[in-house]
Amino acid sequence: MKKTISKKAESHARHASERRPRRVRLPGFITEEEVGLGDLVKRVTSAAGIKPCGGCQQRAAALNRWLVFTGSRSR
């Protein structure tokens, strides 16, 4: 039974890494350049004066893989 669970978890992790990020279109707010959720969080926390910690780059990369904001419909 443990092998079945670990194979399912392994398959899910592999499938999750192959998925493309969701794209949310925000015309008027985002320029032609795509902005990932992790980059957005990084900008907001820096503007608020919060210093980045050691895991911030990993968090930003994970959030960028999950959600991306775009300004144009073509992407």
PQR file with spaces between the fields and no chain letter, atoms N, CA, C, O and H, PARSE charges and radii, in Angstrom:
ATOM       1  N    MET     1       0.819   -1.188    0.000 -0.4000 1.5000
ATOM       2  CA   MET     1       0.000    0.000    0.000 -0.0000 2.0000
ATOM       3  C    MET     1       0.864    1.253    0.000  0.5500 1.7000
ATOM       4  O    MET     1       0.515    2.233   -0.658 -0.5500 1.4000
ATOM       5  N    LYS     2       1.987    1.246    0.724 -0.4000 1.5000
ATOM       6  CA   LYS     2       2.839    2.426    0.776 -0.0000 2.0000
ATOM       7  C    LYS     2       3.428    2.752   -0.591  0.5500 1.7000
ATOM       8  O    LYS     2       3.558    3.922   -0.951 -0.5500 1.4000
ATOM       9  H    LYS     2       2.270    0.450    1.258  0.4000 1.0000
ATOM      10  N    LYS     3       3.785    1.716   -1.354 -0.4000 1.5000
ATOM      11  CA   LYS     3       4.332    1.955   -2.687 -0.0000 2.0000
ATOM      12  C    LYS     3       3.293    2.629   -3.576  0.5500 1.7000
ATOM      13  O    LYS     3       3.638    3.506   -4.368 -0.5500 1.4000
ATOM      14  H    LYS     3       3.679    0.766   -1.062  0.4000 1.0000
ATOM      15  N    THR     4       2.041    2.238   -3.459 -0.4000 1.5000
ATOM      16  CA   THR     4       0.976    2.844   -4.256 -0.0000 2.0000
ATOM      17  C    THR     4       0.831    4.313   -3.909  0.5500 1.7000
ATOM      18  O    THR     4       0.698    5.145   -4.807 -0.5500 1.4000
ATOM      19  H    THR     4       1.760    1.526   -2.816  0.4000 1.0000
ATOM      20  N    ILE     5       0.853    4.648   -2.642 -0.4000 1.5000
ATOM      21  CA   ILE     5       0.723    6.041   -2.216 -0.0000 2.0000
ATOM      22  C    ILE     5       1.920    6.844   -2.693  0.5500 1.7000
ATOM      23  O    ILE     5       1.754    7.949   -3.208 -0.5500 1.4000
ATOM      24  H    ILE     5       0.962    3.973   -1.912  0.4000 1.0000
ATOM      25  N    SER     6       3.108    6.318   -2.533 -0.4000 1.5000
ATOM      26  CA   SER     6       4.286    7.063   -2.947 -0.0000 2.0000
ATOM      27  C    SER     6       4.330    7.228   -4.468  0.5500 1.7000
ATOM      28  O    SER     6       4.785    8.260   -4.962 -0.5500 1.4000
ATOM      29  H    SER     6       3.243    5.420   -2.115  0.4000 1.0000
ATOM      30  N    LYS     7       3.865    6.227   -5.211 -0.4000 1.5000
ATOM      31  CA   LYS     7       3.818    6.362   -6.665 -0.0000 2.0000
ATOM      32  C    LYS     7       2.812    7.424   -7.072  0.5500 1.7000
ATOM      33  O    LYS     7       3.061    8.189   -8.003 -0.5500 1.4000
ATOM      34  H    LYS     7       3.496    5.388   -4.810  0.4000 1.0000
ATOM      35  N    LYS     8       1.669    7.479   -6.380 -0.4000 1.5000
ATOM      36  CA   LYS     8       0.677    8.502   -6.677 -0.0000 2.0000
ATOM      37  C    LYS     8       1.236    9.885   -6.376  0.5500 1.7000
ATOM      38  O    LYS     8       1.068   10.812   -7.167 -0.5500 1.4000
ATOM      39  H    LYS     8       1.467    6.857   -5.624  0.4000 1.0000
ATOM      40  N    ALA     9       1.893   10.022   -5.243 -0.4000 1.5000
ATOM      41  CA   ALA     9       2.475   11.311   -4.873 -0.0000 2.0000
ATOM      42  C    ALA     9       3.571   11.716   -5.855  0.5500 1.7000
ATOM      43  O    ALA     9       3.681   12.883   -6.230 -0.5500 1.4000
ATOM      44  H    ALA     9       2.029    9.269   -4.600  0.4000 1.0000
ATOM      45  N    GLU    10       4.361   10.761   -6.257 -0.4000 1.5000
ATOM      46  CA   GLU    10       5.430   11.019   -7.226 -0.0000 2.0000
ATOM      47  C    GLU    10       4.848   11.434   -8.572  0.5500 1.7000
ATOM      48  O    GLU    10       5.348   12.359   -9.212 -0.5500 1.4000
ATOM      49  H    GLU    10       4.271    9.813   -5.952  0.4000 1.0000
ATOM      50  N    SER    11       3.796   10.750   -8.998 -0.4000 1.5000
ATOM      51  CA   SER    11       3.140   11.081  -10.257 -0.0000 2.0000
ATOM      52  C    SER    11       2.524   12.472  -10.194  0.5500 1.7000
ATOM      53  O    SER    11       2.615   13.241  -11.151 -0.5500 1.4000
ATOM      54  H    SER    11       3.390    9.998   -8.478  0.4000 1.0000
ATOM      55  N    HIS    12       1.900   12.792   -9.072 -0.4000 1.5000
ATOM      56  CA   HIS    12       1.295   14.115   -8.901 -0.0000 2.0000
ATOM      57  C    HIS    12       2.359   15.207   -8.929  0.5500 1.7000
ATOM      58  O    HIS    12       2.154   16.249   -9.552 -0.5500 1.4000
ATOM      59  H    HIS    12       1.826   12.168   -8.294  0.4000 1.0000
ATOM      60  N    ALA    13       3.472   14.989   -8.275 -0.4000 1.5000
ATOM      61  CA   ALA    13       4.552   15.974   -8.248 -0.0000 2.0000
ATOM      62  C    ALA    13       5.127   16.174   -9.647  0.5500 1.7000
ATOM      63  O    ALA    13       5.418   17.304  -10.040 -0.5500 1.4000
ATOM      64  H    ALA    13       3.639   14.143   -7.769  0.4000 1.0000
ATOM      65  N    ARG    14       5.291   15.102  -10.395 -0.4000 1.5000
ATOM      66  CA   ARG    14       5.811   15.196  -11.751 -0.0000 2.0000
ATOM      67  C    ARG    14       4.815   15.943  -12.638  0.5500 1.7000
ATOM      68  O    ARG    14       5.209   16.794  -13.435 -0.5500 1.4000
ATOM      69  H    ARG    14       5.055   14.184  -10.076  0.4000 1.0000
ATOM      70  N    HIS    15       3.532   15.626  -12.500 -0.4000 1.5000
ATOM      71  CA   HIS    15       2.505   16.284  -13.294 -0.0000 2.0000
ATOM      72  C    HIS    15       2.412   17.765  -12.930  0.5500 1.7000
ATOM      73  O    HIS    15       2.230   18.603  -13.814 -0.5500 1.4000
ATOM      74  H    HIS    15       3.212   14.935  -11.852  0.4000 1.0000
ATOM      75  N    ALA    16       2.532   18.097  -11.658 -0.4000 1.5000
ATOM      76  CA   ALA    16       2.468   19.488  -11.216 -0.0000 2.0000
ATOM      77  C    ALA    16       3.628   20.299  -11.768  0.5500 1.7000
ATOM      78  O    ALA    16       3.465   21.477  -12.087 -0.5500 1.4000
ATOM      79  H    ALA    16       2.679   17.417  -10.940  0.4000 1.0000
ATOM      80  N    SER    17       4.798   19.682  -11.884 -0.4000 1.5000
ATOM      81  CA   SER    17       5.951   20.413  -12.402 -0.0000 2.0000
ATOM      82  C    SER    17       5.845   20.648  -13.906  0.5500 1.7000
ATOM      83  O    SER    17       6.486   21.555  -14.437 -0.5500 1.4000
ATOM      84  H    SER    17       4.930   18.725  -11.625  0.4000 1.0000
ATOM      85  N    GLU    18       5.034   19.832  -14.603 -0.4000 1.5000
ATOM      86  CA   GLU    18       4.872   19.971  -16.041 -0.0000 2.0000
ATOM      87  C    GLU    18       3.783   20.976  -16.410  0.5500 1.7000
ATOM      88  O    GLU    18       3.731   21.431  -17.553 -0.5500 1.4000
ATOM      89  H    GLU    18       4.514   19.096  -14.172  0.4000 1.0000
ATOM      90  N    ARG    19       2.919   21.329  -15.471 -0.4000 1.5000
ATOM      91  CA   ARG    19       1.820   22.244  -15.757 -0.0000 2.0000
ATOM      92  C    ARG    19       2.323   23.653  -16.009  0.5500 1.7000
ATOM      93  O    ARG    19       3.318   24.086  -15.429 -0.5500 1.4000
ATOM      94  H    ARG    19       2.961   20.960  -14.543  0.4000 1.0000
ATOM      95  N    ARG    20       1.625   24.354  -16.874 -0.4000 1.5000
ATOM      96  CA   ARG    20       1.931   25.758  -17.131 -0.0000 2.0000
ATOM      97  C    ARG    20       1.174   26.607  -16.128  0.5500 1.7000
ATOM      98  O    ARG    20       0.120   26.193  -15.646 -0.5500 1.4000
ATOM      99  H    ARG    20       0.816   24.002  -17.345  0.4000 1.0000
ATOM     100  N    PRO    21       1.688   27.787  -15.802 -0.5600 1.5000
ATOM     101  CA   PRO    21       0.988   28.627  -14.826  0.2800 2.0000
ATOM     102  C    PRO    21      -0.335   29.146  -15.384  0.5500 1.7000
ATOM     103  O    PRO    21      -0.486   29.327  -16.592 -0.5500 1.4000
ATOM     104  N    ARG    22      -1.272   29.378  -14.500 -0.4000 1.5000
ATOM     105  CA   ARG    22      -2.522   30.012  -14.910 -0.0000 2.0000
ATOM     106  C    ARG    22      -2.210   31.438  -15.293  0.5500 1.7000
ATOM     107  O    ARG    22      -1.343   32.075  -14.695 -0.5500 1.4000
ATOM     108  H    ARG    22      -1.149   29.231  -13.519  0.4000 1.0000
ATOM     109  N    ARG    23      -2.903   31.932  -16.273 -0.4000 1.5000
ATOM     110  CA   ARG    23      -2.695   33.297  -16.735 -0.0000 2.0000
ATOM     111  C    ARG    23      -3.963   34.092  -16.473  0.5500 1.7000
ATOM     112  O    ARG    23      -5.055   33.694  -16.880 -0.5500 1.4000
ATOM     113  H    ARG    23      -3.607   31.415  -16.759  0.4000 1.0000
ATOM     114  N    VAL    24      -3.807   35.225  -15.787 -0.4000 1.5000
ATOM     115  CA   VAL    24      -4.910   36.122  -15.501 -0.0000 2.0000
ATOM     116  C    VAL    24      -4.657   37.404  -16.255  0.5500 1.7000
ATOM     117  O    VAL    24      -3.602   38.020  -16.105 -0.5500 1.4000
ATOM     118  H    VAL    24      -2.920   35.548  -15.457  0.4000 1.0000
ATOM     119  N    ARG    25      -5.613   37.808  -17.062 -0.4000 1.5000
ATOM     120  CA   ARG    25      -5.454   38.993  -17.889 -0.0000 2.0000
ATOM     121  C    ARG    25      -5.959   40.210  -17.129  0.5500 1.7000
ATOM     122  O    ARG    25      -7.111   40.233  -16.696 -0.5500 1.4000
ATOM     123  H    ARG    25      -6.470   37.308  -17.184  0.4000 1.0000
ATOM     124  N    LEU    26      -5.110   41.224  -16.961 -0.4000 1.5000
ATOM     125  CA   LEU    26      -5.469   42.470  -16.300 -0.0000 2.0000
ATOM     126  C    LEU    26      -5.137   43.641  -17.217  0.5500 1.7000
ATOM     127  O    LEU    26      -4.150   44.338  -16.981 -0.5500 1.4000
ATOM     128  H    LEU    26      -4.174   41.206  -17.313  0.4000 1.0000
ATOM     129  N    PRO    27      -5.932   43.877  -18.256 -0.5600 1.5000
ATOM     130  CA   PRO    27      -5.612   44.972  -19.172  0.2800 2.0000
ATOM     131  C    PRO    27      -5.705   46.316  -18.446  0.5500 1.7000
ATOM     132  O    PRO    27      -6.604   46.542  -17.636 -0.5500 1.4000
ATOM     133  N    GLY    28      -4.767   47.186  -18.752 -0.4000 1.5000
ATOM     134  CA   GLY    28      -4.749   48.496  -18.121 -0.0000 2.0000
ATOM     135  C    GLY    28      -3.899   48.543  -16.863  0.5500 1.7000
ATOM     136  O    GLY    28      -3.408   49.611  -16.494 -0.5500 1.4000
ATOM     137  H    GLY    28      -4.037   47.002  -19.409  0.4000 1.0000
ATOM     138  N    PHE    29      -3.714   47.415  -16.200 -0.4000 1.5000
ATOM     139  CA   PHE    29      -2.922   47.376  -14.976 -0.0000 2.0000
ATOM     140  C    PHE    29      -1.529   46.806  -15.208  0.5500 1.7000
ATOM     141  O    PHE    29      -0.572   47.183  -14.532 -0.5500 1.4000
ATOM     142  H    PHE    29      -4.112   46.548  -16.500  0.4000 1.0000
ATOM     143  N    ILE    30      -1.428   45.907  -16.159 -0.4000 1.5000
ATOM     144  CA   ILE    30      -0.166   45.237  -16.458 -0.0000 2.0000
ATOM     145  C    ILE    30       0.253   45.636  -17.871  0.5500 1.7000
ATOM     146  O    ILE    30      -0.573   45.660  -18.783 -0.5500 1.4000
ATOM     147  H    ILE    30      -2.205   45.601  -16.709  0.4000 1.0000
ATOM     148  N    THR    31       1.527   45.946  -18.050 -0.4000 1.5000
ATOM     149  CA   THR    31       2.034   46.270  -19.382 -0.0000 2.0000
ATOM     150  C    THR    31       2.168   44.992  -20.200  0.5500 1.7000
ATOM     151  O    THR    31       1.651   43.948  -19.801 -0.5500 1.4000
ATOM     152  H    THR    31       2.198   45.926  -17.309  0.4000 1.0000
ATOM     153  N    GLU    32       2.838   45.058  -21.311 -0.4000 1.5000
ATOM     154  CA   GLU    32       3.021   43.885  -22.161 -0.0000 2.0000
ATOM     155  C    GLU    32       3.842   42.800  -21.468  0.5500 1.7000
ATOM     156  O    GLU    32       3.751   41.629  -21.836 -0.5500 1.4000
ATOM     157  H    GLU    32       3.258   45.905  -21.634  0.4000 1.0000
ATOM     158  N    GLU    33       4.625   43.169  -20.491 -0.4000 1.5000
ATOM     159  CA   GLU    33       5.475   42.220  -19.765 -0.0000 2.0000
ATOM     160  C    GLU    33       4.625   41.429  -18.765  0.5500 1.7000
ATOM     161  O    GLU    33       3.788   42.002  -18.067 -0.5500 1.4000
ATOM     162  H    GLU    33       4.699   44.121  -20.192  0.4000 1.0000
ATOM     163  N    GLU    34       4.841   40.125  -18.701 -0.4000 1.5000
ATOM     164  CA   GLU    34       4.137   39.290  -17.727 -0.0000 2.0000
ATOM     165  C    GLU    34       4.735   39.484  -16.348  0.5500 1.7000
ATOM     166  O    GLU    34       5.942   39.680  -16.208 -0.5500 1.4000
ATOM     167  H    GLU    34       5.520   39.660  -19.267  0.4000 1.0000
ATOM     168  N    VAL    35       3.887   39.428  -15.329 -0.4000 1.5000
ATOM     169  CA   VAL    35       4.328   39.566  -13.941 -0.0000 2.0000
ATOM     170  C    VAL    35       3.796   38.368  -13.168  0.5500 1.7000
ATOM     171  O    VAL    35       2.587   38.138  -13.124 -0.5500 1.4000
ATOM     172  H    VAL    35       2.907   39.269  -15.443  0.4000 1.0000
ATOM     173  N    GLY    36       4.693   37.613  -12.564 -0.4000 1.5000
ATOM     174  CA   GLY    36       4.284   36.463  -11.776 -0.0000 2.0000
ATOM     175  C    GLY    36       3.805   36.890  -10.396  0.5500 1.7000
ATOM     176  O    GLY    36       4.171   37.958   -9.905 -0.5500 1.4000
ATOM     177  H    GLY    36       5.674   37.800  -12.600  0.4000 1.0000
ATOM     178  N    LEU    37       2.993   36.057   -9.781 -0.4000 1.5000
ATOM     179  CA   LEU    37       2.475   36.348   -8.455 -0.0000 2.0000
ATOM     180  C    LEU    37       3.610   36.502   -7.440  0.5500 1.7000
ATOM     181  O    LEU    37       3.545   37.363   -6.562 -0.5500 1.4000
ATOM     182  H    LEU    37       2.696   35.189  -10.180  0.4000 1.0000
ATOM     183  N    GLY    38       4.635   35.683   -7.557 -0.4000 1.5000
ATOM     184  CA   GLY    38       5.777   35.771   -6.649 -0.0000 2.0000
ATOM     185  C    GLY    38       6.513   37.087   -6.787  0.5500 1.7000
ATOM     186  O    GLY    38       6.928   37.674   -5.788 -0.5500 1.4000
ATOM     187  H    GLY    38       4.689   34.984   -8.270  0.4000 1.0000
ATOM     188  N    ASP    39       6.681   37.562   -8.028 -0.4000 1.5000
ATOM     189  CA   ASP    39       7.328   38.849   -8.255 -0.0000 2.0000
ATOM     190  C    ASP    39       6.485   39.978   -7.696  0.5500 1.7000
ATOM     191  O    ASP    39       7.021   40.944   -7.152 -0.5500 1.4000
ATOM     192  H    ASP    39       6.344   37.085   -8.839  0.4000 1.0000
ATOM     193  N    LEU    40       5.169   39.868   -7.825 -0.4000 1.5000
ATOM     194  CA   LEU    40       4.272   40.889   -7.296 -0.0000 2.0000
ATOM     195  C    LEU    40       4.360   40.949   -5.770  0.5500 1.7000
ATOM     196  O    LEU    40       4.429   42.035   -5.194 -0.5500 1.4000
ATOM     197  H    LEU    40       4.733   39.084   -8.267  0.4000 1.0000
ATOM     198  N    VAL    41       4.359   39.799   -5.122 -0.4000 1.5000
ATOM     199  CA   VAL    41       4.477   39.756   -3.663 -0.0000 2.0000
ATOM     200  C    VAL    41       5.821   40.338   -3.234  0.5500 1.7000
ATOM     201  O    VAL    41       5.896   41.058   -2.238 -0.5500 1.4000
ATOM     202  H    VAL    41       4.303   38.917   -5.589  0.4000 1.0000
ATOM     203  N    LYS    42       6.871   40.030   -3.973 -0.4000 1.5000
ATOM     204  CA   LYS    42       8.202   40.538   -3.671 -0.0000 2.0000
ATOM     205  C    LYS    42       8.227   42.068   -3.747  0.5500 1.7000
ATOM     206  O    LYS    42       8.803   42.727   -2.881 -0.5500 1.4000
ATOM     207  H    LYS    42       6.809   39.445   -4.782  0.4000 1.0000
ATOM     208  N    ARG    43       7.603   42.625   -4.780 -0.4000 1.5000
ATOM     209  CA   ARG    43       7.561   44.085   -4.936 -0.0000 2.0000
ATOM     210  C    ARG    43       6.781   44.759   -3.814  0.5500 1.7000
ATOM     211  O    ARG    43       7.205   45.784   -3.281 -0.5500 1.4000
ATOM     212  H    ARG    43       7.135   42.090   -5.484  0.4000 1.0000
ATOM     213  N    VAL    44       5.638   44.176   -3.460 -0.4000 1.5000
ATOM     214  CA   VAL    44       4.793   44.767   -2.417 -0.0000 2.0000
ATOM     215  C    VAL    44       5.484   44.715   -1.065  0.5500 1.7000
ATOM     216  O    VAL    44       5.466   45.699   -0.326 -0.5500 1.4000
ATOM     217  H    VAL    44       5.294   43.344   -3.894  0.4000 1.0000
ATOM     218  N    THR    45       6.090   43.592   -0.732 -0.4000 1.5000
ATOM     219  CA   THR    45       6.752   43.491    0.566 -0.0000 2.0000
ATOM     220  C    THR    45       7.977   44.398    0.633  0.5500 1.7000
ATOM     221  O    THR    45       8.264   44.958    1.691 -0.5500 1.4000
ATOM     222  H    THR    45       6.105   42.792   -1.332  0.4000 1.0000
ATOM     223  N    SER    46       8.693   44.552   -0.455 -0.4000 1.5000
ATOM     224  CA   SER    46       9.837   45.458   -0.478 -0.0000 2.0000
ATOM     225  C    SER    46       9.381   46.902   -0.313  0.5500 1.7000
ATOM     226  O    SER    46      10.022   47.679    0.395 -0.5500 1.4000
ATOM     227  H    SER    46       8.460   44.097   -1.314  0.4000 1.0000
ATOM     228  N    ALA    47       8.278   47.264   -0.962 -0.4000 1.5000
ATOM     229  CA   ALA    47       7.747   48.625   -0.846 -0.0000 2.0000
ATOM     230  C    ALA    47       7.263   48.904    0.581  0.5500 1.7000
ATOM     231  O    ALA    47       7.308   50.044    1.045 -0.5500 1.4000
ATOM     232  H    ALA    47       7.757   46.633   -1.537  0.4000 1.0000
ATOM     233  N    ALA    48       6.803   47.862    1.267 -0.4000 1.5000
ATOM     234  CA   ALA    48       6.333   48.014    2.645 -0.0000 2.0000
ATOM     235  C    ALA    48       7.496   48.026    3.632  0.5500 1.7000
ATOM     236  O    ALA    48       7.289   48.252    4.824 -0.5500 1.4000
ATOM     237  H    ALA    48       6.766   46.936    0.890  0.4000 1.0000
ATOM     238  N    GLY    49       8.712   47.787    3.153 -0.4000 1.5000
ATOM     239  CA   GLY    49       9.885   47.818    4.012 -0.0000 2.0000
ATOM     240  C    GLY    49      10.226   46.493    4.667  0.5500 1.7000
ATOM     241  O    GLY    49      11.030   46.453    5.599 -0.5500 1.4000
ATOM     242  H    GLY    49       8.880   47.604    2.185  0.4000 1.0000
ATOM     243  N    ILE    50       9.632   45.411    4.198 -0.4000 1.5000
ATOM     244  CA   ILE    50       9.912   44.086    4.754 -0.0000 2.0000
ATOM     245  C    ILE    50      11.133   43.525    4.047  0.5500 1.7000
ATOM     246  O    ILE    50      11.167   43.439    2.819 -0.5500 1.4000
ATOM     247  H    ILE    50       8.979   45.443    3.441  0.4000 1.0000
ATOM     248  N    LYS    51      12.127   43.149    4.821 -0.4000 1.5000
ATOM     249  CA   LYS    51      13.353   42.612    4.242 -0.0000 2.0000
ATOM     250  C    LYS    51      13.156   41.155    3.850  0.5500 1.7000
ATOM     251  O    LYS    51      12.520   40.400    4.585 -0.5500 1.4000
ATOM     252  H    LYS    51      12.100   43.220    5.818  0.4000 1.0000
ATOM     253  N    PRO    52      13.695   40.746    2.694 -0.5600 1.5000
ATOM     254  CA   PRO    52      13.525   39.357    2.250  0.2800 2.0000
ATOM     255  C    PRO    52      14.315   38.379    3.119  0.5500 1.7000
ATOM     256  O    PRO    52      15.407   38.684    3.600 -0.5500 1.4000
ATOM     257  N    CYS    53      13.737   37.207    3.303 -0.4000 1.5000
ATOM     258  CA   CYS    53      14.411   36.163    4.077 -0.0000 2.0000
ATOM     259  C    CYS    53      15.020   35.142    3.122  0.5500 1.7000
ATOM     260  O    CYS    53      14.970   35.326    1.906 -0.5500 1.4000
ATOM     261  H    CYS    53      12.850   36.959    2.913  0.4000 1.0000
ATOM     262  N    GLY    54      15.581   34.092    3.648 -0.4000 1.5000
ATOM     263  CA   GLY    54      16.245   33.080    2.826 -0.0000 2.0000
ATOM     264  C    GLY    54      15.306   32.310    1.919  0.5500 1.7000
ATOM     265  O    GLY    54      15.717   31.883    0.839 -0.5500 1.4000
ATOM     266  H    GLY    54      15.622   33.942    4.635  0.4000 1.0000
ATOM     267  N    GLY    55      14.063   32.119    2.321 -0.4000 1.5000
ATOM     268  CA   GLY    55      13.126   31.342    1.519 -0.0000 2.0000
ATOM     269  C    GLY    55      12.322   32.162    0.527  0.5500 1.7000
ATOM     270  O    GLY    55      11.488   31.621   -0.200 -0.5500 1.4000
ATOM     271  H    GLY    55      13.730   32.465    3.198  0.4000 1.0000
ATOM     272  N    CYS    56      12.569   33.463    0.493 -0.4000 1.5000
ATOM     273  CA   CYS    56      11.772   34.334   -0.380 -0.0000 2.0000
ATOM     274  C    CYS    56      11.939   34.000   -1.857  0.5500 1.7000
ATOM     275  O    CYS    56      10.966   34.043   -2.609 -0.5500 1.4000
ATOM     276  H    CYS    56      13.246   33.902    1.083  0.4000 1.0000
ATOM     277  N    GLN    57      13.136   33.674   -2.277 -0.4000 1.5000
ATOM     278  CA   GLN    57      13.351   33.331   -3.692 -0.0000 2.0000
ATOM     279  C    GLN    57      12.607   32.047   -4.059  0.5500 1.7000
ATOM     280  O    GLN    57      12.022   31.958   -5.138 -0.5500 1.4000
ATOM     281  H    GLN    57      13.926   33.639   -1.665  0.4000 1.0000
ATOM     282  N    GLN    58      12.625   31.067   -3.180 -0.4000 1.5000
ATOM     283  CA   GLN    58      11.917   29.814   -3.448 -0.0000 2.0000
ATOM     284  C    GLN    58      10.414   30.047   -3.482  0.5500 1.7000
ATOM     285  O    GLN    58       9.723   29.506   -4.345 -0.5500 1.4000
ATOM     286  H    GLN    58      13.100   31.139   -2.303  0.4000 1.0000
ATOM     287  N    ARG    59       9.905   30.841   -2.559 -0.4000 1.5000
ATOM     288  CA   ARG    59       8.486   31.156   -2.524 -0.0000 2.0000
ATOM     289  C    ARG    59       8.075   31.894   -3.792  0.5500 1.7000
ATOM     290  O    ARG    59       7.060   31.565   -4.404 -0.5500 1.4000
ATOM     291  H    ARG    59      10.466   31.281   -1.858  0.4000 1.0000
ATOM     292  N    ALA    60       8.862   32.889   -4.184 -0.4000 1.5000
ATOM     293  CA   ALA    60       8.552   33.663   -5.385 -0.0000 2.0000
ATOM     294  C    ALA    60       8.545   32.769   -6.622  0.5500 1.7000
ATOM     295  O    ALA    60       7.666   32.902   -7.474 -0.5500 1.4000
ATOM     296  H    ALA    60       9.687   33.156   -3.686  0.4000 1.0000
ATOM     297  N    ALA    61       9.498   31.876   -6.726 -0.4000 1.5000
ATOM     298  CA   ALA    61       9.562   30.971   -7.876 -0.0000 2.0000
ATOM     299  C    ALA    61       8.348   30.040   -7.901  0.5500 1.7000
ATOM     300  O    ALA    61       7.787   29.783   -8.966 -0.5500 1.4000
ATOM     301  H    ALA    61      10.212   31.769   -6.034  0.4000 1.0000
ATOM     302  N    ALA    62       7.944   29.536   -6.741 -0.4000 1.5000
ATOM     303  CA   ALA    62       6.782   28.644   -6.680 -0.0000 2.0000
ATOM     304  C    ALA    62       5.507   29.390   -7.054  0.5500 1.7000
ATOM     305  O    ALA    62       4.678   28.857   -7.792 -0.5500 1.4000
ATOM     306  H    ALA    62       8.400   29.744   -5.876  0.4000 1.0000
ATOM     307  N    LEU    63       5.338   30.605   -6.563 -0.4000 1.5000
ATOM     308  CA   LEU    63       4.152   31.391   -6.899 -0.0000 2.0000
ATOM     309  C    LEU    63       4.150   31.787   -8.375  0.5500 1.7000
ATOM     310  O    LEU    63       3.090   31.837   -9.000 -0.5500 1.4000
ATOM     311  H    LEU    63       6.011   31.038   -5.963  0.4000 1.0000
ATOM     312  N    ASN    64       5.323   32.067   -8.935 -0.4000 1.5000
ATOM     313  CA   ASN    64       5.415   32.401  -10.359 -0.0000 2.0000
ATOM     314  C    ASN    64       5.027   31.216  -11.236  0.5500 1.7000
ATOM     315  O    ASN    64       4.455   31.394  -12.311 -0.5500 1.4000
ATOM     316  H    ASN    64       6.184   32.027   -8.427  0.4000 1.0000
ATOM     317  N    ARG    65       5.341   30.006  -10.775 -0.4000 1.5000
ATOM     318  CA   ARG    65       4.943   28.814  -11.531 -0.0000 2.0000
ATOM     319  C    ARG    65       3.440   28.589  -11.454  0.5500 1.7000
ATOM     320  O    ARG    65       2.874   27.912  -12.312 -0.5500 1.4000
ATOM     321  H    ARG    65       5.806   29.861   -9.902  0.4000 1.0000
ATOM     322  N    TRP    66       2.788   29.142  -10.444 -0.4000 1.5000
ATOM     323  CA   TRP    66       1.373   28.913  -10.212 -0.0000 2.0000
ATOM     324  C    TRP    66       0.480   29.917  -10.941  0.5500 1.7000
ATOM     325  O    TRP    66      -0.531   29.534  -11.530 -0.5500 1.4000
ATOM     326  H    TRP    66       3.248   29.692   -9.747  0.4000 1.0000
ATOM     327  N    LEU    67       0.858   31.232  -10.904 -0.4000 1.5000
ATOM     328  CA   LEU    67      -0.010   32.269  -11.451 -0.0000 2.0000
ATOM     329  C    LEU    67       0.791   33.381  -12.073  0.5500 1.7000
ATOM     330  O    LEU    67       1.772   33.847  -11.495 -0.5500 1.4000
ATOM     331  H    LEU    67       1.679   31.543  -10.426  0.4000 1.0000
ATOM     332  N    VAL    68       0.373   33.818  -13.269 -0.4000 1.5000
ATOM     333  CA   VAL    68       1.036   34.893  -13.990 -0.0000 2.0000
ATOM     334  C    VAL    68      -0.021   35.893  -14.442  0.5500 1.7000
ATOM     335  O    VAL    68      -1.072   35.502  -14.948 -0.5500 1.4000
ATOM     336  H    VAL    68      -0.424   33.439  -13.739  0.4000 1.0000
ATOM     337  N    PHE    69       0.257   37.185  -14.261 -0.4000 1.5000
ATOM     338  CA   PHE    69      -0.634   38.240  -14.725 -0.0000 2.0000
ATOM     339  C    PHE    69      -0.123   38.753  -16.054  0.5500 1.7000
ATOM     340  O    PHE    69       1.072   39.004  -16.212 -0.5500 1.4000
ATOM     341  H    PHE    69       1.111   37.503  -13.850  0.4000 1.0000
ATOM     342  N    THR    70      -1.036   38.911  -17.020 -0.4000 1.5000
ATOM     343  CA   THR    70      -0.668   39.430  -18.330 -0.0000 2.0000
ATOM     344  C    THR    70      -1.533   40.641  -18.646  0.5500 1.7000
ATOM     345  O    THR    70      -2.585   40.843  -18.039 -0.5500 1.4000
ATOM     346  H    THR    70      -2.006   38.708  -16.892  0.4000 1.0000
ATOM     347  N    GLY    71      -1.085   41.433  -19.587 -0.4000 1.5000
ATOM     348  CA   GLY    71      -1.843   42.603  -19.989 -0.0000 2.0000
ATOM     349  C    GLY    71      -2.509   42.431  -21.334  0.5500 1.7000
ATOM     350  O    GLY    71      -3.480   43.122  -21.643 -0.5500 1.4000
ATOM     351  H    GLY    71      -0.230   41.269  -20.080  0.4000 1.0000
ATOM     352  N    SER    72      -1.997   41.518  -22.136 -0.4000 1.5000
ATOM     353  CA   SER    72      -2.541   41.363  -23.492 -0.0000 2.0000
ATOM     354  C    SER    72      -3.234   40.016  -23.651  0.5500 1.7000
ATOM     355  O    SER    72      -3.012   39.084  -22.878 -0.5500 1.4000
ATOM     356  H    SER    72      -1.208   40.957  -21.885  0.4000 1.0000
ATOM     357  N    ARG    73      -4.053   39.944  -24.644 -0.4000 1.5000
ATOM     358  CA   ARG    73      -4.807   38.719  -24.912 -0.0000 2.0000
ATOM     359  C    ARG    73      -3.995   37.710  -25.724  0.5500 1.7000
ATOM     360  O    ARG    73      -4.318   36.522  -25.724 -0.5500 1.4000
ATOM     361  H    ARG    73      -4.233   40.701  -25.272  0.4000 1.0000
ATOM     362  N    SER    74      -2.959   38.159  -26.408 -0.4000 1.5000
ATOM     363  CA   SER    74      -2.229   37.315  -27.348 -0.0000 2.0000
ATOM     364  C    SER    74      -1.465   36.175  -26.692  0.5500 1.7000
ATOM     365  O    SER    74      -1.128   35.216  -27.387 -0.5500 1.4000
ATOM     366  H    SER    74      -2.697   39.124  -26.408  0.4000 1.0000
ATOM     367  N    ARG    75      -1.180   36.220  -25.431 -0.4000 1.5000
ATOM     368  CA   ARG    75      -0.360   35.183  -24.794 -0.0000 2.0000
ATOM     369  C    ARG    75      -1.173   34.085  -24.273  0.5500 1.7000
ATOM     370  O    ARG    75      -0.636   33.133  -23.708 -0.5500 1.4000
ATOM     371  H    ARG    75      -1.454   36.999  -24.867  0.4000 1.0000
